[in-house]
């Protein structure tokens, strides 16, 4: 059995981050399914257990959250219900969520909040009868005159008090007449073309609703793509989800409607986070489609994402190539217009075998800015461009792609007139690629910068891009760094970066100039948010392909691949930075459109995605990002009032108790106005962090040993005056020399036994406590089980290195007398200063933690006894891995199940393999918890005591303190710091270290039933 568990833990430790994510996702799905099944079966307490667990396993998953709302309502957790609904409606803005929020707010006595929520529903969603019923109820309660809602046919639905009153209408702030029809009041024809409708009733005040966002209520979202059967996809009305959308099919020039149809059937293929979404299936077979492009329009008269498209384009590609090859010359191919081409693949080839047709002169420059939505960001973009180009001869073209925002249209047009810019307006929305092409046509003979309208540009941006563009004759495109630009993102390439302010953009630009001015790097493709294209590259490559990329995403990548095939290079201007605010122009269909166009891009350029993935793996821009990080890092130093006051904490990246101590020390140093830096190991070296802002410098990484000299220079420049060593596992051996190289004193804080045990936690090859053997015993253990942390050394050499490092430390701190004694046995000359990590004397007295206010007890529903017999309940706290007693717990749970003992366990935390424990039927596992929720969650288990099954001599164990603060005595094995603390406080029972399985269970049950833990109640 021990061998099984040891192998299991080793296997778990070898899992990749992606593999762990898959396991976590599968576990969350199982918990969610069990929760829903329990709710359906009429077992709300059991459903609550499983859904709360699922919510901890998959935080912020909307489907779990929405299901959990009803379970929390059944549990009486009012605050939890409202918190979930608030989070859901802010994220997804869906009618069912708002309706439930208003309902529960009213039920809980928050009438004014309920009125606000329901008013939002009436103003932003199509009217439904259940909304009207709730509106009648709330208006009567609040003494309001009544309410107005807007139906999909334009009817102004109202409460009884207002039905006979002729309403006054305002379309986009202009008074408009109302129509009487079939006994009701209706908006006049064309109402759906307005953006806002305001309704009032003369002589009545205090009306709920009545200010309608027509753009939302009529909004249609969807996506279409070509496949072997014709055109398929989905569509729905997110603010009128019960109604099936009527879709219209138009010919390519939009002059003729071919046919229309109602998308009734619910789609089974769309994967979405949005709760209770009702996507409708779209399927149009080839045989009813004409040749060429078609438009698929929703009820809002806008193209669905992916439209226009030609269903036959891919199929025609092979026919076209065969036809060209049959010709005696390639004149037919040369004469064919790009937009008239069928779908022709152009495979990626690393080697460029041709030189581009470049021109030796510089061309004038035009900036093209397509505009569609986002008033605030668009106007900020235009103002920034105007400010940075007003003293130049650069031509600016703004292309309004039929924006539905009247205020935006008027403001942009006026701004362009005042700035003497060219303003072009499409009569219908045609998508980003076509908007770009419109601008390119107007900028003929010029270099161009394609600039998104949700960008912010700093001083000097154009000069840097243009300088790089002409630094080599074969450069076709240039793209700057940005906060949101995929492979060109900075500071982080992998995580979402904060959106910078205009002032921050200027600072980032200055940093880029200081670190990288005039430098350029090859990149596989430019990015369309800000793309400089030389005229000779544009002339040879052609325009963007609006015939296949519809609204956009991927069109600039296709352009860059075509240019690359003609010999042009694409460069990153790492000395420039342009902010990209980002937007959601395509709503729910954005992700699907990106995926669709990504597939098209790969089909057009086989090998594209593999090429980009390989480039990302090599990360050629790392040095440029690190130089910028170093500049900003030093700027922080120079801006501090006390420059020579830095402290370095060296630790591991695994969190847990070590991280808690490190963060506590870091906060204390910061309060003393010291700059606190944290060093953590990485796969190839280490990363340096600012303690108060750990994500600020993600590229401040150092490959070791290659960057050892650079790391030392950086730390010397910071004048690090003190080092705290909390952990050295995972580091290069060079770290042992760092204090000496910096001529700096250091303290060592003991958190485990890495100093004399290369397996760190004193677990032997059998997976149990090793007993701390002599050197020969350690050598044998390592030969059988291997070292943890990546470094395996000869045992005497390892101990000698540790002894020297510990002896040269200013102080060595141990959290308990037990730790100090163990260290002294292995290093007799070492003096450890004992410094407890918590003050146990100040722990909350027993009974001081309030029990949970909800009706249900954590784990009771999931662990309900078939016979109804009461069981001894023990709470196990934290992440229960092998050294924390996973095998002990599993054996105990199996024995309890097999002998039907009155014993069960609730783990407040997680394990490497939850399912193995859950399958016993005697263990429930809550999932990972937030530190601030721990005590309340432990108390809510209504356990008889806490059980600490740890089999290694822990150096402290914060979960002991959590149990005490939750009012529970602790049952623990008699070794390590926990035993020392229990003896000192009397707040628990110590168990024989050798107890396992049946023998352990007998002692656990007898101890609790004897009343020895009654002081915890």
N, C-alpha and C positions, 0 to 999 in steps of 0.2 A: 504493500500500500504506500509506504514512504517513497519508494522509487517512482511510483506513478505520479505522486504529487510533485516530486522534484523535477521530473521530466516535463510535467505540465507547466511549472513556473518558468523553466528555461525557455520553453516554446513561446510562452506569452511574452517574455522579455525580448524575444527576437522579432516580434511583430512590427511591421512598419506602421507609420502614422495612418496611412490610407487603410491598411487592414484593420486597425483598431477602430477607425471611423465606421467601416462597414459593419463590424461586429456590434458597435454601439447602436447603429441605425437599426439593425435587425432586432436587437433586444428591445429597443423602444417601440418598434412596430408590434412585437409580440405583446408587450405590456398594454399598448393601445387597444389591440384586438381583444385581449382579455377584459379590459375595462368596458368596451362597448358591448361585448357579449354578456357581461354581468349586468349592465344597465338594462339591456333588452330582456334579460331573464328576471328582472324585478329585484335585483340585489344591489341597491344603491351603495351600501357600505363597502362591499367588495369592489364595485366599480370605482368608487372614490380612491381606494388603495391603489389600484392598478393605473388609473389615469393620473394620479399625483406622481406615481413612479415614472410613468411615461413622460410627464412634463419635466421631470428632473433629468431624465435621460436625453430628451430632445428639447432643450429649452427654446422657447419661442416658436415651436412648431404650431401653426395656427389650427390645424385639424385637432390636435391633442387639446389645445387650449379651449377650443369651442366646445368639445365634448365635456371637458372638465368643468365648464361653467355650470351645467345642470347638476353634476355630481357635487360640486361645492355648495350649490343651493340646497341640495338635499341634506348636506352635512351641517347646514346652518352657518357656513363661512361667508358672511355677507361681504366683508372687506375683500376676500379672495375673489368672489364673483365679480365685483365691480372693477377690481384691478385687472382681471383677465379681459373683461369686455372693453374697458378703456384702451388697453394695449391693442386689442384686435381691431377696433374701429379706426383708431389712429393710423394703423398700418395698412388696412385693407378697404376701409370706407364701404362697408356692405350693409344693406338694409336690414337683414336679419339681426346683425350685431347691434345696430343702433336701436332697433325695435326692442330687443331683449334688454338693452341697457336702460331704456326709458321705462320699461315694465318693472324691472327690479328696483330702479331708483324710486319709483312710485311706491312699490311694495315696502321698501325699507324706510319710507318717510321722507325722502329727499325730493319733494314735489317740484321745487324750482329747477333742480338739475334734470328731472324727468321732462319738464316742459322744454328746456333747451335742447335736449336730445331729440324729442319728438318734432320740434320745430325744424331741426336739421333734416329729419326724414322727410317731412312734408315739402321742404324747399328743394331737396336734391334728388329725390327718387320719385318715380311715377307712382301715382296714388294707388293704394290697394285697400279693400274693405276693412281688413283687420287694423290697419293704421287709422282709418276713420273711426272705428269703434273706440280705440284707445284715446284718440283725440277728443271725442265726445266726453269720455270719462274724465280726462284731465282738465279740460276746459270747465266742466261743471265743478270740479273740486276747487279750481283756482279762481272761479268767478270770472272767467274770460268770456268775451262776446261770442267767440266761435273760432273757426279755422278754415283754411283754404288748402286744397291740394290740386295737383294738375294731372289729369288722366292722359293716356297716350293718344287719345283722339282729340285732344285740345279742350276737353271739358274742364271747367273750373268747379271742382267738387267742393262742397262746403258743409259745415255743420247745420243743423236744423234752423238755428236762429238766423242764419244768413242766406238761406235758400231763396227767400222771396225778395231779397235786396239786390238791386242791380249793381254789380261790381264795377269799379273803375279800373281800367287797365292801362299799364305803361309798358311799351315795348322799348327796351334799351333807353329808358328815361323819357320816351316820347309817348304822350297820351294817345290811346287807341280805343276805338269803339269795340264793344263786346256784342256777341250774337246770341239771340235767344233761339233755342232749338230743342224740340222734344222735351219741353218742360225744364231744360237746364240752360246754364250759361256757358258759352263756348268762346274760345279765342278765334279771331278771324283767320282766314286762310293765310298761310305763310308764317304762322306763329313759330314753327319749328326752325325757321331760318334766323330767328333772333338769338341773342345770347342770354338776355335776362328779361323776365317778366315780373312786374310788381302789381299786386292786386290790393285794392283798398275798398272799403264799404263806407259810404258817407254816413256819418252819425254814429259809427261804431269804432271803438278803440279796443286795444287789448286783443288783437287777432293773432292766432297762432299760425305760423307759416305765411304764405302769400308772397314770398320773394323767391321766385323760381330760377334756378340755374338751368336754363333750357339746354345748354351745351352738354351738361351732364345727363339730364333726363333722356335725351335722344341719342346719346353716344352709343356707337356700335364698335365693338372690337372684334378682330378676327384675323385669320391668317390663311392664305391659300398658296398652294404649290402645285407644280406639274409633276405627275407621276405616270406610270404606264397606262393607267386607266383614263386619264384626262386631268381634271383639276379637282383636287381634294383639299380639305382644310376644316376650319371651324369658324363659328361666329356666335356672338351673343350680345345682349344689351345689359351691361353691368348695373345700370341704374333702373332697369325694368326687366329683371331677370326672368320673370314668369312668362313674358311674351316672346314668341318665336320671331326672329327678325325676318323681314322681307328683303331679299337680296336681288339686285338688278344686274344684269350682264349687258355691257355696252361694247360696241366695237372699238377698235384701237384709237380712232380719232374722236371718240365720245359723241359723235353726231347721231348715232342711232342706237336705240335700245333693242337688243336682240330678244331678250325674254327676262322674266322675273320668276322667282319662286320663294316659297316660305321654307326656311330651315327649321323643320319641326323636330327631327330626330336628335336625341341627346348624343353627344360625342363620347366615346369610350376610350379615346386615345390621348386626350390632353392631360398632361400631368401638371398640376398647379398647387401652389400653397394657399390659394384663396379659398376660404371656407364657403361651403354650399354654392359654389359656382355652377352654372348650368350652361355649359358650352354646347352649341348645336352643330351637328355634323353637316359638312358641305361636300357634295359630290356631283360633279358635272362631267358626264362621259364625253369622250372625243366626238362621237358621232353627231352631237348637237352643237358642236363648237365650230366656228368658221376658221379658216386658215388665218394666221397672223395673231397680233396682240388683241387681248380683250381686257376690259376693266370689270372687276367685281365690286359693286358699290353696296354699302349698307344703307339702312333707312336714313342715316344722317347725310347721305349723298357723298360720302367720302369713300375712297378706295380702301378695301381691306388691306392689311399688311401683306406684302407679296404681290399685290396687283399694281399695275398691269403685268400680264405675263402671257407667254405663248406656250400652250400645252404641248405643241409638237416640236418645239425648238430642239430639244435633245435628240429626238428621233431623226430629225432632218440632218443632223450633223454628219452622220455616216454617209447618208445619201449624197450630201454636198461634196464631201471629200472624194468619194468614189467618182462623182461626176467630174471633178477637177482633174483627177488623175487620168481620166479617159481622154482629156483634151491634149492636143499636141503641144500646147504651150500653157503657161499659167496666167495668160492675160485675163481670163475670166475671174480668177481669184483676186488678181490685183485690182480689177475694176470694181469689185464688190464693196459697197459701203459698209463700214464697221457695224452700224446699227442693223443692217439687213442680213448680217451673217447669221447662220444657224449656230448651234452650240458646238464649238470646236475646241477640244482640249489642247492646252499648251503645257506640256509637262515641265516641271522644274528641272533645270540642269545646272549643276554647280559651276561648271566651267563656262565662261563666256568666250565664244569663239569669234565674235564679231566686235568691231568698234562702232560706237554710236556715230550718227551723223550730226556731230556737234558743230557749233558756230563759234568763231574766235572772238566775237564781240559780245559786250554786255547789252542786254535788252532792258527797256524801261519796265517798271514794275506796277502791277495792279493787284490790289487786295480784293478778294471776292468773299462776301459775307451773306450766305443764305439765311433767311429769317423765316420762322414759322410760329413758335410759341415762346412764352416766358418773358413777360414784359420787363420785369426788373433786371434779369440777367442780360437780356438783349440790349437794353438801354445802357447798362453799365459797360457792356462790350463796346458799343459804338462810341461812347464817351472816351473810353481808354484808347481806342484806335485813333480817334480824332486828336486826342492830346499828344500821342506819340508820333503822329505823321503830319501834323498841321504845317510844319515848316519844311516839308519835302514836296517833291513833285510826283509823289506816288498817287496813282489813280485809285479811287475806292468805288466799288460797285456793290450795292446791296440788292439782293434778289428776294423779294417777298413771295414765298411759295404759297400764295392764297391763304394767308393766316386767317383763322376765324375770329381773332381778337381785334375788334374794330378800334379799340383804343391804341393797341400796339401798332396797327397799320398806320393810323393817323400820326402817331408820335414818330414812328420811323421815317415816314415820308417827309414830315416837317423837318426832322433832324438832318436828313440828306439834303434837302433844299438849302438849309442854312449853312451846311458845311460844303456845299457845291459838289456833292457826290452824285453819282449816277444811281437812280432808283428805278428798278424794274419790278413789275408786279405781274405774277401769273394770275389768270382768271380762275383756274382750278388748281388744286393741289396736285403736284406731279412727283413729289418725292425729292430727297436730297440730291441724288445723282443728276436728275434733270435740271434742278436749280443750279447746280454747279456748271453744267453744260451751257445753260443760258448765260451765266457769267463769263464762261470761257469764250463764248462766241462774241460777246461784247468787248472782250479783252484781247482780241486777236492781235498777234505780233508782240505781245508782252510776256515777260515772266509773270507768274501769278503766285499769290499766297492764298490758299483756301483756308478760311478761318471760320470756325463754328461761332454761332452767335451767343454761345454760353461760355465764352472764354474771356479772360482778362489779360491784357498785354502790358508789359512794363516798358520803360524807356530803354532803348537800345536793342530791342528784340529784332527789328527788321534788319538793322546793320549787321548783327551777328549771323542771322540766317543767310543774308545775301553774301556775306564774306565767305562763308563755308561753301555756298552754292558755286562760287567761281574759284574756289581754291584748287580744284582739279577739273580738267576739261571734260571728264566723263561723268560728272555728278549730275544726276537727273532730279532728285528730290532731296529735301532737307527737312527734318522735324526736330523741334526742341524737346527738352525735358518738360514734364508737366506732373501735376499731382495725380492726374487720372488719364493715363495714355498707354495702358497695357505695358508693353516691353520698355516703354520710355518713361515709366512712372518714377517719381521721386517725391519724398525720401524712400518709401518702400515700394518695391516692385511687386510684392506678393500680397500685402495687406492694403485695405482701403485707407487712403490718406485723407486727413482733414481737408475741407475746402478752404483755401486761403483767402484772406481779405486782400484788398488792393494793396495795402501797405505791406502785407506779407509777400505778395507777388514781387514787389520791388526789391524786397530783401533777398528773396530766392534768386532773382536775376543778378543782383550784386554778388551773391555767393557763387553762382555759376560762372560769372566773369572772373572773379578772383581765383577760382579753382581751375577753370577749364577754358578760358577765353581762347578762341581760335582753333580749338581742337575738335576733331570730327572722328566718328567711328562708323564703320560699315554696319548697316542694319539690314535685315531681310526685306523690310517693307516700311514705307512711311506710314504716318497716322494722319487721318483726314481732319482731326480737330484743328491742326495748324500745319499745313503742308506747303512748303515752297517748291514750285515746279519750274524748272528752267524752260524757256520758250522752245529751244531746239529739241528738248526731250518731249515736250508736249506736241510739237509739230510732228515728230516722227512716230510717237506712240498713239496719238489720237485721244478722244474724249473719254469720259466715264461711260460705262455700259449701263445705261438706264433701262435697257431692254431685258436684263436678267436680274438686276439687284433691287428693282422696285423702289421702296422708300429709302433704302440704304442699308449700310453695314456690309462691308466687304468690297465695295466698289473701288476704294483707293488701293486695296491690296491687289486686286486684279490689275489695276493700272500699273502698279509697281512691278508686278510679275511680267507684264507685257514689255515694260520699259527695260527690265533686266535682261530679257531675251534679246533685246536689241543692243545690248552692251552698256546700258546706263547703270550707274551705281546709286544706292540710297544711303544717306548719311544721317547720323544723329548729331545735331549741333549741341554738344554737352555744355557749351558756354552760354546757353540761352534757356530761359524758363518762361513758359506761358501757362497760366492757370486754366483748368478745364472744370467748370462748375458741374456739368452733367445735367441731364434732363430725362424726362420720361414721356417723350412725344408719342410713343407707340403704345403706352399703357401696358396691359397684360400681355399683349402680343409681342412685346419687345424680345423676350427670351426666345420665343419660337421663331421670330423673324431672323434673329442672329443665327440660330441653329440651321434654319433653312438656307440662308445665304452662305453659311460656313460650308455646308454640303455642296452648294453650287460652286464655291471657290475651289474646293478640293477637286471637283469634277472638271472644272476648267483648267486647273493647274495641278495635275496629279503629283504628289510628293510635297505639296506646299506645307501642310501641317507638320509633317515629319521634319522638314527643314527648319521651320520656326521652333519646334520643340528642341531640336539639337542646338540651335543658337541660344535658346534660353538656358539650356543646361550648361553651356560654356560661359554664359554671362559676360560678354566682352565689355559691358558698360560698368562692371563692378568698380573698377579703379576710379572712374570718373565720379560715380556716386560717393565713393569713400572720400575722395578729395573734397567734395562739397560738404560731407559730414564733418570732416576734420576742420574745415573753415568755420562752420557753424559752431562746432564744439569749442574751438578756441575763442570765438566771439563771445560765447557765454562766460568764458573765463575772464576776458577783458572787461566785461560789463559788470562783474561782481565787485562790491566795495572792498572785500578782503580776498585778494587774488591768490595768496599762497596758503590756502587753508583747505586742502583736499584730503579726503580719506578714501581708501580703496578697500572694498569688501570682496573677497574671493569666495565664490560659492558654486553650487551645481545648478542645473536647470530643471530640477525635478519637483520643485514645490515642497509641500508638506511642512513638517515642523521646522526644518532648516530655513525655509523661505520665510516662515513667520518670524523667526528670530532675526534674520537678516533685515527684513523690512522694518522691524521694531527698532533695531540699531540705526538704520538709515534715517528714519524719521527723527530720532534723537539728535543725530549729527546735524541734520538740516535745521532743526530748531536752534542749534548753536551757531547758525550762519556758516556752517562748513559745507563745502561741496562734497557730496557723497557719490562715489562712483562704484559700480558693481561689475565685476568680471565674471563671465560664465563660459564654460567650455562649449565648443561647437564641434562638428564632425571633423573639421580640418584645422581647428585652432581654438580661438576664443573670440568673444564679442564684449565690447565695453559699453556699459549703459550709464545713463544719468538716473540716479535712484528715484528722483521725483518725477521723471518723465521717461520711462524705460523704452518707449517706442520712437523716441526722437531721432536716434542715429542708428538705423537698422543696418547700415553698411559700415559701421565702425567695427569691422571684423578683421581679424589678423590670422593669417595662415602661419602655422608654426611647423618648422622653425624659420621659414622664409621671412616672415615679417617680425621676427623677434626684436630686431634693432629698432624698427619703427614703433612697436608697442612701447618699448622702453623710452624712446624719445617723447612720445605723447605723454606718458605718465610723469616723466621728469619735467616736462613743460608745465604740467599741472602742479608741480611741487608737492606731490603726495607726501604727507608727513607721517602717516600712520596706515598700517595695513591690518585688516582683520582677516584671518584665514579660517573660513568655515568649512570648506571642503576642497579637496584637490583631485578627486576622482574624475577621470575624463580629460584631464589636462596633459599637455606635454610635460615631461620631466623638467623642462626649463623653468617652470613656475616655481620650483623649489629654490631657484637662485634669484628670483625677482627681488625680494627684500634687500639682499646684499647688493644687487646691481643698482638699486635705487637708493642705496645707503639709507635705509629706512627701517625703523623698528616695526615689529609686528607682534600681534597677539594671536593665539590659536584657540578656537572655540570647538570643543569636542561635541559632536552630534551623533557619532556612531564609532565603529572600531576600525575604520579604514587605516589607522596608523599601525596596527599590528595584524590585521586580518584582511587579506586581499579579496576575501568574499564579503567583506564589510560588516555583515551582521552576525557573524559567528555561527552561521549555519553550516553543518558539515555536508559530506557527500550524500548522506542519507536524508537530507532535508530537515534535520532536527538540530537542536543546540549542540555544538561540538564539544563543549566542556573545556575549551581553550587548552589544547594539547601543547606539547613541546614543539621545537622546530621540525623534528622528523615527522610528527603528526600533521603539522601544517603542510609540509611538503607533499605528503601522501594525499591529503585532502585536495590540494590544488591539482595534483596529477589526475584525480578522479573527477572532480567537479569543475575545475577551471576557475580562473579569477573573474571577478566582476569589475567593470570599469575600463576594460580594454587593455590594461597593462599587466603583464605577468612577469614577475621577477623572482630570482632566487631568494628564498625566504631570509637567510641571514643578511643578504645585501639590502633587501627591502626594509628589514628592521633597523639596520644601521643607518640608512638614509632617514628614516622617520626619527630615530633617536637624536641624530644631529640637528634636524630641523626643529624638533620640539625643544631641545636644550637651548638653542640659540634664540628662541622666542622670548620676548619681554615677559609675557605671562601666558600660561596655559590655563584655560577656564574649563571646568567640568560642571555639568548641571546638578550632579548629585555625588554623595560620598561613595556610592556604589561604583560610579564611573571612575572616580579618582582612585579607588582601590584597585580596580582592574587595570587601569593604566600603569599604576605603580608596580604591579606584578610583572608587567612586560618591560617597563622602563624604570628600574629601581631608583635611579638618580633624579627622576622627574618629580617636580612639585606641582601639583594641580591645585588651583584656587577654586573652591567650590562656590558656584554662583547659581542658585536655583532660577529656573526660567519663569516661575510663577510664585506668588506668595500664597501657599495653601491655607495659611491661617485666615486669610481674608476671603476665602471662597464663600459663596452664598450659603447660609445655614440650610440644613435639611428642611424641606417644606417651603423654602423661600421662593422657588420657581413656580409660577402659576401654571395650573393645568390648562390644556388647550380649551378655548371657548367653544369649539365645534362639537357637534353631537357625536361624531364618530371617533374611534380610537385607531391610531395608525396600526395597520396590520391585522386588526381584528377581523375585518371582512375577508381578507385573503387567507387567513389562517383559521377560520372558524372550524371548531371541532364538530364532526358529524354527530357525536353523541351529546354535544353541548356541555361536556365536562370542562371545568375550569382548569387551566394549565398554569404552571409556573412560567412566567414570561421574563426573559433576559434580553437586555438591550446591548448590542455590540456596536461600537462606534468607530467610524473612520473608514479608511481604505484597507480592507483586510486581504493582504497578500499572504504569501507563504510564511514569511517571517512573523507576520501578525497573527498567525494561527488559523489560516484557511483550512488546512487539513484537519486540525483539531476540531474545528466547528463542523466540518462535513461529517466526520466520524460520529460526533455527538448527535447531529441531526438524524443521521441514518439509524443510529441505535434507538433514538426516541421514536422514530416512525415504526421501526420493526417491532418494538415491544409496546407500542402505543402508550408511551410514558406521558404523564401530564407535564410536558415540557416543550416550549417553543422559543424561537429566537427572532428578534427583529434587528436587522442590521441597518443602522442609520448611517448610510454611506454606500460603498460599492465594493466589488471584489473583481478579481481577474476573470472569473467564470461564474456569474450569478446563477445561470440556469441549473448548474449541477446542484447548488444548494436549494434553489426553489423547487426542484423536482422531488425533494424529500417530503415536501408538504409541511415541514416544521420550521421553515425559515422564510421570512419576508424581508425584502431589501428595498429601501426607499429610493436609492439612487443618490448621486452626489448632492450635497447640500451647500448652501452659502454659509459662510462662517457666522454671519449675523443671525441666521435662522437656527443654528445648531441646538442651542439650549432648549428653545421652545419645541423643536421637533422631537428631541429626545424625551422631554417631559410628556409630549402628546402620545407617546407609545404606551403610557400607563404601565411601565415595566415594574417588576418586583425588585430588580437590581440591574446593574450593568455588569457585563462579563467581558474581561480582557483576556482573550485566548493567546496572546502573544507568546511565542516560544523562544524568542531571543531576549537577552537581558536589556530591555529598553533603557536608553540614556535619560529619557524624561517621560514622554507620552502626554501630549496636551489633551487627549481624549479623557484622561482621568479627571482633569479639572472640569471638563464639560459635563461629565456624569455627575460630579458633585454639585455643580451649579444647577443642574436639573433636578436635584434632590434624590439622587440614587447612590446607594453604596456600591462599591466596586469589588467584584470577585476576580482575583488575579492570581497567576502562578507566582510562587515565592522566589522571585529573582528580579534583579534589575532595579531601576529607579522607582517603578510603580510600587514594588513591595516596600521599599524604604519609605515612601510617602504614606502608604496605608498604615504602616507601623507607627509613623510619627503622628498621624491624625486620628487613627482608630476608625476611619471611615470606610471600612471594607473588611473582607475576609481573604486570607491568603490560602492558596491551594498547593498541594503537592505537585511539583513540576512534572512528575512522571504520570500523572493521571491522564487517561485517554478513554474515549469511547464509553462503554457501559459503566466503568468505575467512576469516570468523571461525572456522568449524568446522575448517578446515585448521590454523589456528594453535592452537586448543584441543587438538586431537588430537596434533599434533606436540609441543607443550609438555609434555603429560603423558607421552607415550611416550619423550621424550628424557630423562626422569628428573629434570627441573628441579623437580618437585614432590615428589620422593622423600623429602625431609626431613620431610614431613608424616606419613609412615608410622611 
